Amino acid sequence: MLTRTDYMVIVLYLLLVAGLGVVAKRLIHGLEDYFAAGRRVPWWVAAISHHISGYSAFAFVGYAAVAYNVGFNVWTLFALPCFVAMSLGAFVWAPRWVRLKVLTPVEYLERRFNNLVRQLVAWSGILIKFMDEGLKLYSLALVVATCTGMPLEGTIIGCGVVAIVYLLFGGLWAEILTDFVQFVVQFLITLILVPAVLTAVGGWRNMWAQLPPSHFTLFSERFDLPYILVFLMVITLSYNGGTWGLAQRFYALGRPADAKKAALLSAALYLVYPLAIYTPVWASSLLLGPLPEAQREQAYILVAQKYLPTIAPGLLGLLVSAMFAATMSMIDSDLNALAAVFTKDIYQRTLNPRASEGHLFRVGLLATAIFGAVTVACGLATVRVEGAEKAFAAMVKWYAALLGPVAIPLLFGMLYRHTTWRGALAAWLGGFVTFVVSKYWLVGWAVRSFTGYPPSEELAWTLYTGAELLVTLGIFLLEGRLGRMTEQEETRVEALFAQLRER
């Protein structure tokens, strides 16, 4: 449990974060500052913010149970796909986000297709994103509850309220500044905790020598190569802009070259830093003894509870503060993007086209508060999910599986100029239909027909998510070969692609 010194550190850290919020508020002079940080973010700050916003406390909770159960395979599952996805994105999507000069990720879809596609992607993306937001809030609350002994449900509500208030205060600037500070703190704690853990188990090699041989492999029976390839496709879509808050980190920059550098630095961090995150988890069974299933999501925190207080007082409080700030920033980033999409792409475009900027700003604040309340409700719902890997399981079953129909028209619309609005609509609809049919009937029937047994959860996910992605992308590309644009559409799309080719 936290000591008085830990609580003092948490209070001081929160005061620092509040101070950053005050600084951020002074930088907010309009919608572009609130939703895109005025496009003045330094590339290296954007890279760190993108990296931190890509996992937050979920990496220490959702992936921690997986790391405990399968060992090194979690690096192949999480870190390597993120590295590959962002290395590709540095040359494909990151510079294009800057050239679009948008305030929301889906804003350009009307120029590329039409308003119907823009509205469908906006509405469906908002609804899907709430699942992911609730998981992040649950992960943060589990960390805080484990260290303080507070009830989990009450902690979820408290953390959610703080995150909403902070976002209302400082917009995207507040998130980016907080990301940078908490990354520095988290990195320093890692430099302290990882050596202490490795010393306790006799070093890196000795740790793996004491664990089952199956724990030191690139692939496992659960997460084999086909699973990881499908997961790589999901990660590529998500981290390059399918998760709207991550797209913000790119179009908040001023130059395409800066976006490329930011994506490459984020990729490098994903390749290396997860090794430090999961070393305490891999060693936890040696240091704490076998953990029951219900505690495996808490493996990292339990190791930190044991070793950080022996190194220096207040370190555990600092860790809780850093995770709180990281997850708060990640949730705020997504809420900011959701509020931007609702304000610009839904409210202004369809409900009140003549709204002034001041009015839109107030609508954005109200949308932030409402979306935050829904996020809290989703976090409370996650508590009732069964299993030792509830956060990870809920993420892959729903958010990862449903991302394709929203993200493919969004990301490939800026790459492939031939698809018409009808192809984008058909891809969106075909993806969702494939998900429902495959998940609830086709995959189970096919596997039973060939093997006589029902599929494992991992095989089922690989098949229905892979099918959904292939169908969505296939329809999108095929319609581009068969469909024809009107002369007016050709002119509009060519102008957009000319903008995307600018240096």
C-alpha positions in Angstrom: 0.0 0.0 0.0 1.0 3.6 -0.5 2.7 5.4 2.4 2.3 9.0 3.4 5.4 9.9 1.4 3.9 8.3 -1.7 0.7 10.3 -1.3 2.8 13.5 -0.9 4.6 12.6 -4.2 1.3 12.0 -5.9 0.0 15.4 -4.7 3.1 17.2 -5.9 2.9 15.4 -9.3 -0.7 16.3 -9.7 0.2 20.0 -8.9 2.8 19.8 -11.6 0.3 18.4 -14.1 -2.2 21.1 -13.1 0.5 23.7 -13.8 1.0 22.3 -17.2 -2.7 22.6 -17.7 -2.4 26.3 -16.9 0.4 26.7 -19.4 -1.6 24.8 -22.0 -4.7 27.0 -21.4 -2.7 30.1 -22.3 -1.9 28.5 -25.7 -5.5 27.9 -26.6 -6.9 30.7 -28.7 -9.4 28.8 -30.9 -10.4 25.5 -32.4 -7.1 24.9 -34.2 -5.2 25.3 -30.9 -7.7 23.1 -28.9 -7.9 20.3 -31.4 -4.5 20.5 -33.3 -2.2 22.3 -30.9 -1.8 25.1 -33.4 0.3 22.8 -35.6 3.3 24.0 -33.6 4.4 20.8 -31.7 8.1 19.9 -32.0 8.6 16.6 -33.8 10.4 14.9 -31.0 7.7 15.9 -28.5 5.1 14.6 -30.9 7.0 11.3 -31.2 7.1 10.8 -27.4 3.4 11.7 -27.1 2.5 9.3 -29.9 4.5 6.5 -28.2 3.0 7.1 -24.7 -0.5 7.6 -26.1 -0.2 4.2 -27.7 -0.3 2.2 -24.5 -0.6 4.0 -21.1 -1.6 1.9 -18.2 -3.1 -0.7 -20.5 0.4 -2.0 -21.3 1.0 -2.5 -17.6 -2.3 -4.3 -17.1 -3.9 -5.6 -20.3 -0.7 -6.9 -21.8 0.8 -7.8 -18.3 -1.5 -10.8 -17.9 -0.5 -12.0 -21.4 3.2 -11.5 -20.6 2.8 -13.5 -17.4 1.1 -16.4 -19.2 3.1 -16.6 -22.4 6.4 -15.0 -21.6 8.6 -13.4 -24.3 5.9 -13.9 -26.9 4.2 -10.7 -25.7 7.1 -8.8 -27.3 6.4 -10.4 -30.6 2.7 -9.7 -30.1 2.9 -6.1 -29.1 6.3 -4.4 -29.5 7.4 -5.8 -32.9 4.0 -5.1 -34.7 4.1 -1.5 -33.3 7.7 -1.1 -34.6 6.8 -2.5 -38.1 3.6 -0.5 -38.3 5.2 2.9 -37.4 8.2 2.3 -39.6 5.8 1.8 -42.5 3.6 4.7 -41.4 6.6 7.1 -41.3 6.8 6.9 -45.1 3.2 6.3 -46.0 0.7 8.0 -43.7 2.4 10.3 -41.2 3.5 12.9 -43.9 0.1 12.8 -45.5 -1.7 13.7 -42.3 0.4 16.9 -42.2 -0.4 17.8 -45.8 -4.2 17.4 -45.3 -4.3 20.4 -42.9 -7.3 19.0 -41.1 -8.8 19.6 -37.6 -10.3 16.1 -37.4 -9.2 12.8 -38.9 -12.4 12.2 -40.9 -12.8 15.8 -42.2 -11.0 15.1 -45.5 -13.4 12.1 -46.3 -16.0 14.5 -47.7 -13.5 15.8 -50.3 -12.3 12.3 -51.0 -15.7 10.6 -51.2 -18.8 12.5 -50.0 -20.6 13.6 -46.8 -22.4 10.2 -46.4 -19.0 8.4 -46.0 -17.8 11.1 -43.7 -20.8 10.8 -41.5 -20.8 7.0 -41.4 -17.1 6.8 -40.5 -17.6 9.5 -37.9 -20.6 7.9 -36.1 -19.3 4.4 -36.3 -15.8 5.4 -35.2 -17.2 7.2 -32.2 -19.3 4.2 -31.1 -16.4 1.7 -31.5 -13.9 3.9 -29.7 -15.9 3.9 -26.4 -15.0 0.2 -26.0 -11.3 1.1 -26.1 -11.7 4.1 -23.8 -13.4 2.0 -21.1 -10.5 -0.5 -21.2 -7.9 2.2 -20.7 -9.8 3.7 -17.8 -10.3 0.2 -16.2 -6.5 -0.4 -16.5 -5.6 2.9 -14.8 -8.2 2.3 -12.0 -6.8 -1.2 -11.4 -3.3 0.2 -10.9 -4.6 2.9 -8.5 -6.9 0.5 -6.6 -4.1 -2.1 -6.2 -1.8 0.4 -4.7 -4.3 2.2 -2.5 -6.9 -0.4 -1.6 -9.7 1.7 -2.9 -12.8 0.1 -4.4 -12.2 -0.5 -8.2 -15.6 1.0 -9.3 -15.1 4.1 -7.2 -11.6 4.5 -8.6 -12.8 4.3 -12.2 -15.3 7.1 -11.5 -12.8 9.2 -9.8 -10.1 8.8 -12.5 -12.7 9.5 -15.2 -13.8 12.7 -13.6 -10.2 14.0 -13.3 -9.4 13.1 -16.9 -12.5 15.0 -18.2 -11.8 18.1 -16.1 -8.2 18.2 -17.2 -9.1 17.9 -20.9 -11.7 20.6 -20.6 -9.0 22.9 -19.3 -6.2 22.6 -21.8 -7.1 20.6 -25.0 -4.4 18.8 -27.1 -1.6 21.0 -25.7 -2.3 19.8 -22.2 -2.1 16.2 -23.3 1.1 16.5 -25.2 2.9 18.4 -22.4 1.7 15.8 -19.8 2.9 13.0 -22.1 6.4 14.4 -22.2 6.7 14.9 -18.5 5.3 11.5 -17.6 7.5 9.7 -20.1 10.6 11.2 -18.4 9.3 10.1 -15.0 8.3 6.6 -16.2 11.7 6.1 -17.9 13.5 7.1 -14.7 11.5 4.6 -12.7 12.1 1.9 -15.2 15.9 2.5 -15.0 15.6 1.9 -11.2 13.1 -1.0 -11.1 14.5 -3.2 -14.0 18.0 -3.5 -12.6 16.6 -4.2 -9.1 14.5 -7.0 -10.5 17.2 -8.5 -12.7 19.6 -8.5 -9.7 17.0 -10.3 -7.6 16.6 -13.1 -10.1 20.3 -13.4 -11.0 20.3 -11.6 -14.3 18.5 -11.8 -17.7 19.8 -15.3 -18.7 19.2 -16.8 -15.2 15.6 -15.4 -15.2 14.8 -17.3 -18.4 16.6 -20.4 -17.2 14.3 -20.6 -14.2 11.1 -20.1 -16.3 9.5 -22.8 -18.4 11.3 -23.1 -21.8 8.0 -22.2 -23.6 8.2 -18.8 -22.1 11.3 -17.8 -24.1 10.0 -18.2 -27.7 8.9 -15.7 -30.4 5.6 -17.5 -30.9 3.4 -19.6 -28.7 0.5 -22.0 -29.3 -1.9 -19.2 -28.5 -0.3 -16.3 -30.4 1.2 -18.0 -33.5 2.4 -16.4 -36.7 -1.1 -16.1 -38.4 -2.5 -14.5 -35.2 0.3 -12.0 -35.1 0.1 -11.2 -38.8 -3.6 -10.3 -38.4 -2.8 -8.3 -35.2 -0.1 -6.5 -37.2 -2.7 -5.4 -39.7 -4.9 -4.1 -36.9 -1.9 -2.3 -35.2 -0.9 -0.7 -38.6 -4.4 0.7 -39.0 -4.8 1.8 -35.4 -1.4 3.4 -34.8 -1.2 5.3 -38.1 -4.5 7.1 -37.6 -7.4 4.6 -37.3 -7.1 5.5 -33.6 -7.9 9.2 -34.1 -6.0 10.5 -31.1 -2.8 9.1 -32.6 -3.5 10.8 -36.0 -3.7 14.1 -34.1 0.0 13.7 -33.1 0.9 14.0 -36.8 -1.4 16.7 -38.1 -0.4 18.8 -35.0 3.0 19.1 -36.7 3.9 21.8 -39.3 6.0 19.8 -41.8 5.7 16.4 -43.4 9.4 15.7 -42.8 8.8 16.3 -39.1 6.0 13.7 -39.1 8.3 11.2 -40.7 10.9 11.7 -38.0 8.3 11.5 -35.3 6.9 8.2 -36.5 10.4 6.7 -36.8 11.3 7.8 -33.2 8.0 6.3 -31.9 8.8 3.1 -33.8 12.2 2.8 -32.2 10.7 3.4 -28.7 8.1 0.6 -29.3 10.9 -1.8 -30.3 13.0 -1.4 -27.2 11.0 0.1 -24.3 8.5 -2.8 -23.9 11.4 -5.0 -22.9 11.8 -2.8 -19.8 8.0 -2.8 -19.1 7.7 -6.6 -19.1 10.9 -7.7 -17.4 9.3 -7.2 -14.0 6.2 -9.2 -15.2 8.3 -12.1 -16.6 10.2 -12.2 -13.3 7.1 -11.9 -11.1 6.5 -15.6 -10.6 10.1 -16.0 -9.4 9.9 -13.1 -7.1 6.4 -13.4 -5.7 5.6 -17.1 -6.4 2.8 -18.2 -8.7 0.1 -15.7 -9.0 -3.6 -16.7 -9.1 -5.4 -15.8 -12.4 -7.3 -13.0 -10.8 -4.0 -11.2 -9.9 -2.0 -11.6 -13.1 -3.2 -8.3 -14.5 -1.5 -6.8 -11.4 1.8 -8.6 -11.8 3.8 -5.4 -12.7 2.3 -3.4 -9.9 2.8 -6.1 -7.3 6.5 -6.4 -8.2 6.8 -2.6 -8.1 5.1 -2.6 -4.7 7.7 -5.0 -3.4 10.9 -3.4 -4.7 10.4 0.4 -5.2 9.8 1.2 -1.5 13.0 -0.6 -0.6 15.0 1.6 -3.0 13.7 5.0 -2.0 10.5 6.3 -0.3 8.0 7.9 -2.7 9.0 5.9 -5.8 5.8 3.9 -5.7 3.7 7.1 -5.5 5.7 8.5 -8.4 5.0 5.3 -10.5 1.3 5.6 -9.8 1.4 9.3 -10.7 3.2 8.6 -14.0 0.7 5.9 -15.0 -2.2 8.1 -13.9 -0.8 10.9 -16.1 -0.1 8.6 -19.0 -3.5 7.0 -19.0 -5.3 10.3 -18.4 -3.5 11.8 -21.3 -4.3 8.8 -23.5 -8.0 8.9 -22.6 -8.0 12.7 -23.0 -6.3 12.4 -26.4 -9.0 10.1 -27.7 -11.8 12.1 -26.1 -10.4 15.3 -27.7 -10.4 13.5 -31.1 -13.9 12.2 -30.6 -15.1 15.7 -29.5 -13.4 17.2 -32.6 -15.1 14.7 -34.9 -18.5 15.3 -33.3 -18.1 19.1 -33.3 -16.7 19.6 -36.9 -17.9 16.5 -38.8 -21.3 15.9 -37.3 -22.6 19.0 -35.5 -21.2 21.8 -37.8 -21.5 19.8 -41.0 -25.1 18.5 -40.6 -26.8 20.2 -37.7 -25.6 23.9 -37.5 -23.4 24.9 -40.5 -23.5 28.6 -39.6 -22.3 28.1 -36.0 -19.6 30.5 -35.0 -16.2 29.4 -33.7 -17.1 30.3 -30.2 -20.3 28.3 -30.4 -18.4 25.3 -31.8 -15.9 25.6 -29.0 -18.7 25.3 -26.4 -20.2 22.3 -28.3 -16.7 20.7 -28.2 -16.5 21.1 -24.4 -20.0 19.7 -23.9 -19.2 16.8 -26.2 -16.0 16.1 -24.2 -18.0 15.9 -21.0 -20.7 13.6 -22.4 -18.2 11.3 -24.1 -16.2 11.2 -20.8 -19.3 10.0 -18.9 -19.8 7.3 -21.5 -16.2 6.2 -21.1 -16.7 5.9 -17.3 -19.7 3.7 -17.9 -17.7 1.5 -20.3 -14.9 1.2 -17.7 -17.4 0.1 -15.1 -18.7 -2.5 -17.6 -15.2 -4.0 -18.0 -15.1 -4.9 -14.3 -17.8 -7.5 -15.0 -15.9 -9.3 -17.8 -14.7 -12.7 -16.7 -11.1 -14.1 -17.0 -7.5 -13.3 -16.1 -6.9 -11.3 -19.2 -10.2 -9.4 -19.3 -8.8 -6.1 -20.5 -6.7 -7.7 -23.3 -9.5 -10.1 -24.2 -12.1 -7.3 -24.5 -9.8 -5.2 -26.6 -9.1 -7.8 -29.2 -12.6 -9.2 -29.4 -14.3 -5.9 -30.0 -12.1 -2.8 -30.7 -9.4 -4.5 -32.6 -11.9 -6.7 -34.5 -14.2 -3.8 -35.5 -11.5 -1.3 -36.4 -11.1 -2.3 -40.0 -14.3 -1.0 -41.6 -13.7 2.4 -40.1 -10.0 2.6 -40.6 -9.5 1.2 -44.1 -11.6 3.9 -45.9 -9.9 6.5 -43.8 -6.3 5.4 -44.3 -6.5 3.9 -47.8 -8.6 6.8 -49.1 -5.5 8.9 -49.0 -3.4 6.3 -50.9 -5.7 4.9 -53.6 -7.4 7.5 -55.7 -9.7 5.3 -57.8 -12.2 4.1 -55.3 -15.5 6.0 -55.4 -17.8 6.8 -52.6 -19.8 3.7 -53.4 -16.7 1.6 -52.9 -16.0 3.2 -49.5 -19.6 2.7 -48.5 -19.6 -1.0 -49.7 -16.3 -1.7 -47.9 -17.6 -0.2 -44.6 -20.8 -2.2 -44.8 -19.1 -5.4 -46.1 -16.6 -5.3 -43.2 -19.3 -5.1 -40.5 -21.4 -7.7 -42.1 -18.4 -10.1 -42.4 -17.6 -9.5 -38.8 -21.1 -10.5 -37.6 -21.4 -13.5 -39.9 -17.9 -14.8 -39.3 -17.8 -14.3 -35.6 -21.3 -15.6 -34.7 -21.7 -18.4 -37.3 -19.2 -19.0 -40.2 -15.9 -19.5 -38.2 -17.4 -21.9 -35.7 -19.2 -23.9 -38.3 -16.2 -24.2 -40.6 -13.7 -25.2 -37.9 -16.1 -27.8 -36.5 -16.7 -29.2 -40.0 -12.9 -29.7 -40.6 -11.7 -30.7 -37.1 -14.8 -31.8 -35.2 -13.9 -29.4 -32.4 -14.8 -25.7 -31.7 -12.0 -23.2 -32.4 -9.9 -21.7 -29.6 -10.5 -18.1 -28.9 -7.3 -17.1 -30.6 -8.0 -19.1 -33.8 -11.5 -17.8 -34.0 -10.3 -14.2 -33.6 -7.6 -14.7 -36.3 -10.2 -16.1 -38.7 -13.1 -13.6 -38.2 -10.8 -10.5 -37.9 -8.7 -11.6 -40.8 -11.8 -12.2 -42.9 -13.3 -8.9 -42.0 -10.0 -7.0 -42.9 -9.6 -8.9 -46.2 -13.2 -8.3 -47.2 -13.1 -4.6 -46.3 -9.8 -4.0 -48.1 -10.8 -6.2 -51.1 -14.0 -4.4 -51.7 -12.3 -1.0 -51.4 -9.6 -1.9 -53.9 -11.8 -3.9 -56.3 -14.4 -1.2 -56.6 -11.6 1.2 -57.6 -11.0 -1.0 -60.6 -14.7 -1.3 -61.6 -16.3 1.9 -60.5 -16.2 5.3 -62.3 -16.2 8.8 -60.9 -18.1 11.7 -62.4 -16.0 14.5 -64.0 -16.7 16.6 -60.9 -15.6 13.9 -58.6 -12.4 13.3 -60.7 -11.5 17.0 -60.4 -12.1 17.1 -56.7 -10.1 13.9 -56.0 -7.2 15.0 -58.2 -7.0 18.3 -56.3 -6.8 16.3 -53.0 -4.1 14.0 -54.2 -2.1 16.9 -55.6 -2.2 18.4 -52.1 -1.1 15.0 -50.7 1.9 15.0 -53.0 3.2 18.4 -52.0 6.6 18.7 -50.4 
